[in-house]
């Protein structure tokens, strides 16, 4: 990957197109699960989303393998896709970008408020 691809994100576009091409071959119930996995995982993305590319690739690989073995989506992922995605992203208590931004904002506000109180 060259610097231009990294700056423009064209490398990620290529990767996502390849993932979508693979996902299009899945049975309908697996394709619906894939779309739900994507929707839930993107909340754990960093600024660029590059941190999710290997996770998405692995999740799609799991779906492809389970579909080839003839398992149902529930057998492969269980009934809690959101929990599955949380576990993929790190831990059961993994924080989304909203949680991280909220903590950062609260920290900055507390720092400003504490700084003003000390100046008096």
PASEBA-1860 file (N, C-alpha, C; in nm, 3 decimals):
! residues 120
1> XXXXXXXX> 0.086/-0.117/0.000/0.000/0.000/0.000/0.090/0.123/0.000 ~ 0.066/0.213/-0.092/0.145/0.335/-0.095/0.075/0.445/-0.016 ~ 0.143/0.555/0.002/0.090/0.663/0.085/-0.039/0.721/0.027 ~ -0.047/0.727/-0.106/-0.167/0.783/-0.169/-0.289/0.697/-0.138 ~ -0.275/0.566/-0.146/-0.386/0.476/-0.113/-0.427/0.491/0.032 ~ -0.329/0.507/0.119/-0.357/0.521/0.261/-0.431/0.652/0.291 ~ -0.388/0.760/0.227/-0.449/0.891/0.249/-0.591/0.895/0.194 ~ -0.610/0.841/0.075/-0.742/0.848/0.012/-0.837/0.738/0.058
9> XXXXXXXX> -0.781/0.632/0.115/-0.865/0.521/0.158/-0.901/0.425/0.046 ~ -0.836/0.439/-0.069/-0.870/0.352/-0.181/-0.835/0.206/-0.153 ~ -0.737/0.184/-0.066/-0.704/0.047/-0.029/-0.820/-0.019/0.044 ~ -0.887/0.057/0.129/-1.001/0.004/0.203/-1.121/-0.020/0.111 ~ -1.137/0.066/0.012/-1.245/0.048/-0.084/-1.227/-0.083/-0.158 ~ -1.104/-0.111/-0.198/-1.075/-0.237/-0.267/-1.103/-0.356/-0.177 ~ -1.060/-0.346/-0.050/-1.083/-0.456/0.044/-1.233/-0.478/0.067 ~ -1.308/-0.370/0.083/-1.452/-0.382/0.107/-1.523/-0.441/-0.015
17> XXXXXXXX> -1.481/-0.402/-0.134/-1.542/-0.459/-0.254/-1.514/-0.609/-0.262 ~ -1.393/-0.649/-0.225/-1.359/-0.792/-0.225/-1.443/-0.867/-0.122 ~ -1.463/-0.807/-0.006/-1.546/-0.869/0.097/-1.691/-0.881/0.050 ~ -1.742/-0.776/-0.011/-1.880/-0.778/-0.060/-1.898/-0.881/-0.171 ~ -1.797/-0.896/-0.255/-1.803/-0.996/-0.361/-1.812/-1.135/-0.301 ~ -1.731/-1.161/-0.197/-1.736/-1.290/-0.128/-1.871/-1.310/-0.058 ~ -1.919/-1.205/0.006/-2.045/-1.215/0.081/-2.164/-1.241/-0.010 ~ -2.158/-1.192/-0.133/-2.269/-1.210/-0.227/-2.294/-1.357/-0.259
25> XXXXXXXX> -2.194/-1.440/-0.236/-2.207/-1.583/-0.263/-2.271/-1.660/-0.148 ~ -2.291/-1.593/-0.034/-2.350/-1.659/0.082/-2.499/-1.682/0.064 ~ -2.555/-1.783/0.133/-2.701/-1.799/0.134/-2.768/-1.676/0.196 ~ -2.895/-1.658/0.170/-2.966/-1.537/0.211/-2.960/-1.511/0.362 ~ -2.977/-1.615/0.445/-2.975/-1.592/0.589/-2.836/-1.553/0.637 ~ -2.733/-1.608/0.576/-2.597/-1.569/0.610/-2.565/-1.428/0.562 ~ -2.619/-1.392/0.446/-2.598/-1.257/0.394/-2.662/-1.155/0.487 ~ -2.781/-1.185/0.539/-2.846/-1.095/0.634/-2.763/-1.084/0.762
33> XXXXXXXX> -2.707/-1.194/0.808/-2.622/-1.192/0.927/-2.496/-1.109/0.901 ~ -2.439/-1.122/0.782/-2.320/-1.045/0.745/-2.349/-0.896/0.750 ~ -2.463/-0.856/0.697/-2.499/-0.714/0.699/-2.518/-0.664/0.842 ~ -2.577/-0.747/0.927/-2.594/-0.709/1.067/-2.459/-0.703/1.139 ~ -2.370/-0.794/1.107/-2.235/-0.792/1.166/-2.164/-0.663/1.128 ~ -2.171/-0.627/1.002/-2.106/-0.503/0.958/-2.162/-0.382/1.031 ~ -2.294/-0.375/1.041/-2.357/-0.261/1.108/-2.313/-0.251/1.253 ~ -2.301/-0.364/1.320/-2.262/-0.363/1.461/-2.112/-0.339/1.480
41> XXXXXXXX> -2.030/-0.389/1.390/-1.885/-0.375/1.407/-1.835/-0.234/1.379 ~ -1.898/-0.161/1.288/-1.845/-0.030/1.252/-1.844/0.067/1.369 ~ -1.923/0.041/1.473/-1.919/0.130/1.589/-1.789/0.116/1.666 ~ -1.713/0.008/1.641/-1.585/-0.014/1.709/-1.466/0.031/1.625 ~ -1.492/0.099/1.516/-1.385/0.140/1.425/-1.305/0.256/1.482 ~ -1.178/0.261/1.444/-1.099/0.379/1.475/-1.134/0.486/1.371 ~ -1.058/0.592/1.367/-1.090/0.703/1.277/-1.105/0.659/1.132 ~ -1.013/0.574/1.086/-1.015/0.534/0.945/-1.095/0.407/0.921
49> XXXXXXXX> -1.110/0.324/1.022/-1.179/0.197/1.005/-1.086/0.083/0.967 ~ -0.958/0.113/0.951/-0.862/0.010/0.911/-0.848/-0.101/1.014 ~ -0.873/-0.068/1.140/-0.861/-0.170/1.245/-0.964/-0.282/1.228 ~ -1.073/-0.255/1.156/-1.178/-0.354/1.139/-1.158/-0.446/1.019 ~ -1.071/-0.412/0.929/-1.055/-0.493/0.808/-1.021/-0.638/0.839 ~ -0.923/-0.667/0.925/-0.895/-0.809/0.954/-1.011/-0.876/1.029 ~ -1.081/-0.800/1.112/-1.194/-0.857/1.187/-1.308/-0.892/1.091 ~ -1.338/-0.801/0.999/-1.443/-0.828/0.900/-1.407/-0.946/0.812
57> XXXXXXXX> -1.281/-0.953/0.772/-1.235/-1.065/0.690/-1.251/-1.197/0.766 ~ -1.214/-1.198/0.892/-1.229/-1.319/0.973/-1.373/-1.358/0.996 ~ -1.459/-1.260/1.020/-1.602/-1.288/1.040/-1.664/-1.345/0.913 ~ -1.628/-1.288/0.799/-1.681/-1.339/0.672/-1.629/-1.479/0.645 ~ -1.502/-1.504/0.678/-1.447/-1.638/0.662/-1.521/-1.740/0.746 ~ -1.555/-1.701/0.870/-1.633/-1.789/0.957/-1.770/-1.818/0.896 ~ -1.837/-1.716/0.845/-1.968/-1.736/0.783/-1.958/-1.828/0.661 ~ -1.855/-1.807/0.580/-1.836/-1.891/0.461/-1.815/-2.037/0.502
65> XXXXXXXX> -1.733/-2.059/0.603/-1.703/-2.194/0.648/-1.828/-2.262/0.706 ~ -1.902/-2.189/0.787/-2.022/-2.247/0.848/-2.130/-2.276/0.743 ~ -2.140/-2.189/0.643/-2.236/-2.212/0.535/-2.199/-2.337/0.456 ~ -2.069/-2.357/0.431/-2.025/-2.476/0.358/-2.052/-2.603/0.438 ~ -2.045/-2.593/0.571/-2.071/-2.709/0.655/-2.220/-2.735/0.673 ~ -2.302/-2.644/0.626/-2.446/-2.663/0.632/-2.510/-2.623/0.764 ~ -2.438/-2.549/0.847/-2.494/-2.504/0.974/-2.585/-2.385/0.952 ~ -2.679/-2.367/1.043/-2.765/-2.249/1.038/-2.689/-2.131/1.098
73> XXXXXXXX> -2.739/-2.011/1.074/-2.677/-1.890/1.129/-2.679/-1.896/1.282 ~ -2.789/-1.943/1.339/-2.800/-1.951/1.485/-2.697/-2.048/1.543 ~ -2.672/-2.158/1.473/-2.571/-2.253/1.519/-2.431/-2.192/1.510 ~ -2.408/-2.111/1.408/-2.276/-2.053/1.387/-2.250/-1.935/1.480 ~ -2.349/-1.848/1.497/-2.327/-1.723/1.571/-2.405/-1.713/1.701 ~ -2.505/-1.796/1.718/-2.592/-1.781/1.833/-2.702/-1.680/1.801 ~ -2.777/-1.643/1.901/-2.888/-1.551/1.879/-2.850/-1.405/1.903 ~ -2.732/-1.380/1.958/-2.690/-1.245/1.994/-2.577/-1.198/1.903
81> XXXXXXXX> -2.612/-1.145/1.787/-2.510/-1.099/1.693/-2.437/-0.977/1.749 ~ -2.508/-0.892/1.820/-2.444/-0.775/1.881/-2.336/-0.819/1.980 ~ -2.366/-0.918/2.062/-2.269/-0.972/2.156/-2.152/-1.039/2.084 ~ -2.183/-1.109/1.975/-2.079/-1.171/1.893/-1.983/-1.065/1.841 ~ -2.038/-0.953/1.793/-1.955/-0.845/1.740/-1.873/-0.779/1.851 ~ -1.932/-0.764/1.966/-1.860/-0.708/2.079/-1.742/-0.796/2.116 ~ -1.763/-0.926/2.115/-1.655/-1.020/2.144/-1.547/-1.014/2.036 ~ -1.587/-0.999/1.911/-1.489/-0.987/1.802/-1.406/-0.859/1.816
89> XXXXXXXX> -1.470/-0.753/1.861/-1.403/-0.624/1.870/-1.304/-0.617/1.986 ~ -1.311/-0.708/2.077/-1.215/-0.705/2.187/-1.264/-0.784/2.305 ~ -1.348/-0.725/2.380/-1.401/-0.787/2.500/-1.551/-0.770/2.502 ~ -1.614/-0.839/2.593/-1.759/-0.824/2.607/-1.794/-0.680/2.639 ~ -1.708/-0.613/2.711/-1.731/-0.473/2.747/-1.660/-0.376/2.655 ~ -1.635/-0.414/2.532/-1.563/-0.328/2.439/-1.638/-0.197/2.419 ~ -1.561/-0.091/2.409/-1.622/0.042/2.395/-1.632/0.080/2.249 ~ -1.742/0.142/2.214/-1.758/0.192/2.079/-1.691/0.330/2.070
97> XXXXXXXX> -1.681/0.384/1.950/-1.620/0.515/1.935/-1.700/0.621/2.008 ~ -1.831/0.604/2.018/-1.913/0.700/2.092/-1.876/0.699/2.239 ~ -1.856/0.580/2.295/-1.816/0.570/2.435/-1.680/0.636/2.458 ~ -1.588/0.613/2.366/-1.454/0.671/2.379/-1.460/0.823/2.370 ~ -1.537/0.875/2.276/-1.548/1.020/2.261/-1.617/1.082/2.383 ~ -1.718/1.013/2.433/-1.790/1.062/2.551/-1.695/1.070/2.671 ~ -1.614/0.967/2.691/-1.517/0.969/2.801/-1.416/1.081/2.783 ~ -1.368/1.099/2.662/-1.270/1.203/2.634/-1.331/1.341/2.661
105> XXXXXXXX> -1.451/1.364/2.618/-1.518/1.492/2.639/-1.540/1.516/2.789 ~ -1.588/1.414/2.859/-1.609/1.428/3.003/-1.479/1.457/3.075 ~ -1.372/1.392/3.034/-1.240/1.415/3.095/-1.195/1.559/3.073 ~ -1.211/1.608/2.951/-1.169/1.745/2.920/-1.252/1.848/2.997 ~ -1.382/1.825/3.007/-1.467/1.917/3.081/-1.430/1.916/3.229 ~ -1.409/1.798/3.285/-1.370/1.789/3.426/-1.236/1.858/3.450 ~ -1.144/1.843/3.356/-1.013/1.906/3.368/-1.027/2.058/3.366 ~ -1.112/2.110/3.277/-1.134/2.255/3.268/-1.201/2.305/3.396
113> XXXXXXXX> -1.301/2.233/3.443/-1.372/2.276/3.564/-1.279/2.272/3.685 ~ -1.198/2.172/3.697/-1.104/2.162/3.809/-0.997/2.270/3.798 ~ -0.957/2.301/3.679/-0.856/2.406/3.658/-0.909/2.543/3.695 ~ -1.035/2.572/3.666/-1.095/2.702/3.700/-1.112/2.714/3.851 ~ -1.149/2.605/3.917/-1.169/2.609/4.062/-1.038/2.633/4.135 ~ -0.927/2.585/4.080/-0.797/2.599/4.146/-0.742/2.740/4.131 ~ -0.784/2.814/4.027/-0.731/2.949/4.002/-0.790/3.051/4.100 ~ -0.903/3.024/4.157/-0.969/3.122/4.243/-0.900/3.140/4.372
END
